[in-house]
Amino acid sequence: MIRVIVADDHKIVREGLKQLIGLAPDLSVVGEATNGSEVLERVRSTPCDVLLLDISMPDCNGVEVIPRIKAMASSPAILMLSMHNEAQIAARALKNGASGYTTKDSDPALLLAAIRKVAAGGRYIEPELADRLVFEVGLSSDKPVHSALSERELQVFERLVKGAHLNDIAEQLAISSKTVSTHKVRIMQKLGVTSNAELVRYALENQLFH
C-alpha cells in the first residue's frame, strides 16, 4: 500500500484528492496538512511514501519547504501540485529535490500514475510541461536574468514583490534586516532594476510568483 499525505490549503481540493486516491486499491491517504508548518509536522509524525504538496500555501512557498523535508531521516517522495504549468517554477521545485511536478487540471488517472511512479523511486513531469522544461529551461542559451539569483535571493525577491517590508521578510526567513537589505541590493543589481516598482514589473513580465 502506498501511503500518501495530502498538503493543500483549500479544503475542497484536499477532499477531492482524498476521494480520488481512495478509489485506488493500492493507495491510501494517511494524513493531510493545510500549511507549511503542518506539512513538516505531519511528515515527521506520520510515516508515508509520497507527499502530495501544493506549491502555494498561506505561510510558505511549497518549493521552499522541499529541502527541509528532504533533510529528514526518512523523507517521502515529493510530488508538487500546482495551478500553474510554468517551466521555471517546475525547474526550481525539481532542483530543490521534488520527485515530480503536476498541475491541478491534470487527468485524474495521470495523477494516480504520477503518485505510483514517484513512490517507486521514479520521476514524473506532466508531458506538456516536460517539453517546455527541455526547450525553455534546459536548452535555452539565453537564460532569463533571474536564473542567476540564489534560492535565498528568490525567497526575498518573492516577498518584496508581494509587498512585504524588510523587517517582515527578516522575521519570516529568520535572518537579520541588514541581511535582507543586502539581498535586495544584490537582486536589483542582478536584475538591472533600481526600484521596487521595477522589481514588480520584472516579476509580472516573467510570470513569476503567482
N, C-alpha and C positions, 0 to 999 in steps of 0.2 A: 504493500500500500504506500503510495506517495503522499506524504504529509505536507500540506500547504498552509501558509499563513497569508491572509489577505490584508493588505495595508492600503486603505483609501479613506479620505476624509468625508466622502459622500456615502451616506447610509444606503441609498438606493443602488449605488454601484456595488457596494460590498454585498448586499443581499442578492443582487443579480449574479455576481460572481460565485457566491456560495451555492446558489441553486444550480448554476451551470456545472460547477465542479462536482456537486453532489450527485449529478446524473451519471458520472463516470465511475464504473465499479472499482477502478484501480486508484482513484484519487480521493482524498479526504481533507476537509478544512479543519485544522486543529487550533486555529486562533485567528484573531483579527486585531487591527490597530487603526487608529484614526489620525495619529500624528507621529512625528519623528521620535519623540521620547518613548511613546508606546511601542513603536516598532522595535527599538533597542531592547526594551523590557521583555516583549514577547519572545524575541529571538533568543534572549538569554535564558528565559524560564521554560520555553516550550520547544522540545526537540522537533525539528521539521526538515524537510528535504528541499523545499522551494519557498522562497519569499516572493510573493507577487506584489511588487512595490510601485505605488503611484508616484509619478515624478514630481508632483506638486502638492504639498500638504501645508497646513497652516503655519507650523513653526519651523519648517525646513524645506530645503530642496532635496528631493529624493536622491539626486546624484551625489550630494554631499554626505549622505548617510552611508553610502556603499562602503567606503574604506573602513569605517568604524565597525560595520558588520563583518567585513572580510577579515578584520583583525581578531575576531573572536575565535576561540579554540576550535569549535566545530560549526563553522558558518554554513548556512544553506546556500544553494544556488539562487541567484537573484535574477528574476525576470521583471524588467521595467515595464510599466504600463502607463501610457501617456495619451493625452488628447492630441498631441502634435507629432507629425511624422517628419520632424526636422532632422536632417542628417547630422548637423553639428552637435545637437543635443544628444542624439544617439551615440555619436562618436565619443563624447565626454563620458557617458554612462558606461560604455564598454571599456574605455580606457581606465576608468576607476575600479573596474572589477565585476561589472554585471555580466551575467552569462547570456542574457538575451534582452531584446527590446521589441515591444509590440504596441500597437495603438488600440484604443478603446472601441474603435469601429471595425476591428478585425473580425473575421469569421469565427464564430464560437468553436468550431472544430479545429481551426488553426491554433487558437489559444490553448486548447487542451493538448494539442500535439506539441506546442511550444513548452508547456509545463513538463510533459513527459521527456522531451529532448534534453532540457537543462538539468532535470533530475538525474538523468543518466550520464551527466558529465559533458554533454554536448553544448553547442551554442545555437542560438536562434535569433534571426533578424527577419522581420517582415519582408517578404520578397521584393515589393516595390521599393522599400527603404534600403534594402541591400544593394540594389543597383545604384541608388543615389549616393550611398556611402562610398562606393567604389569611384564613381565619376566625380562627385562633388568634393569629397574629402580625401580619398586615397590617391587619386591620380592627378589632382589639381596641383600644378606647379605654382600658380599664383594664389596661395592660401590667403584667406582673409586675415587682416591685421590682428584681429582679436585672438587668432590661434597662437600668438606669441605670449599671451597672458598666462601666468601661472594659475593653478587651481585656486589659490588664496586670492589672487587678484580678480579672478572671475567672481568669486563669492562677494568681494567688496563691490565690484562693478555692478552686480545684480542688485544689491541693496541700495546703492546710490541711485540707480535708475528708478527704483521703486519708491524713492523719496525718503529713505531712512537718513537720520542725522548721524554724524560721525560717532557721537557717544553711544547711540543705539547700536550701531554696527559693531563697535568695540565690545559692547556687552554681549551681543549675540554670538560673536566669534571668540569671546574670551581672550581678547588682545587689548593693548592699550590704544587710546585715542591717537596718540602720536604715531603708532604703527599703522593705523588706518589712514592717517593723513599721508604717510609715506607711500602706502599702496596707491592712494588716489593720485598722487603726483606721478608715479610710475605708469599707472593706467593711462593717464592723459597724455603722457609723453609717447607711449607706445601707439596709442590710437591717433595721435596728432590732433587732439582737441584741446580747447582752452577753457571750457565752461561746463557746468552741469547740464545746461540745455543741449550742448553739442554731444555730451555723453548719451543723453536720452535719445537724441536724433540718430546717433550711430546704432544704438540698440534696436530702434524701430526699423531702420533701413535694413539691418541684417537679421531681423526677425529673431532676436534673442530674448530670453527670459519671459516667456508667455505667462 
